């Protein structure tokens, strides 16, 4: 049978079927990875926006307290 035995060819066939058989497993896996990356990026943007809003609120509250303290003095 040439340089490879039947077992070598069966293993190669199984690997090819796993990679390229079925409903396109590699494209679906890559699509899932892309969705995960997009979700991660959008969540990071949301988190950064929320944290910057909290910082602005804290600065506003601090400024208001300082104004109140200055007015009382």
C-alpha positions, -999 to 999 in steps of 0.1 A, spaced: 0 0 0 29 24 -4 48 40 25 18 43 48 -2 15 64 -40 14 65 -39 29 100 -21 60 89 -46 66 62 -75 60 86 -61 85 110 -56 111 82 -92 105 70 -106 110 106 -86 142 110 -98 155 76 -134 146 85 -132 163 119 -117 195 104 -137 198 72 -167 175 77 -202 183 90 -216 218 89 -183 236 85 -170 234 120 -140 256 115 -160 286 101 -185 282 130 -157 281 155 -141 312 140 -175 329 140 -179 321 177 -144 335 184 -153 367 165 -185 371 185 -167 367 217 -141 393 208 -168 418 198 -187 412 230 -155 417 250 -147 449 233 -182 463 237 -182 454 274 -149 471 279 -163 502 263 -194 501 285 -172 496 316 -149 525 307 -179 548 301 -195 538 334 -163 543 353 -157 578 337 -193 587 347 -186 577 383 -155 597 383 -174 628 370 -201 622 397 -175 620 424 -158 652 412 -191 670 411 -200 658 446 -166 668 459 -168 702 443 -203 707 458 -191 698 493 -162 722 490 -186 750 480 -208 742 509 -179 742 533 -167 775 519 -201 791 522 -204 780 559 -171 795 568 
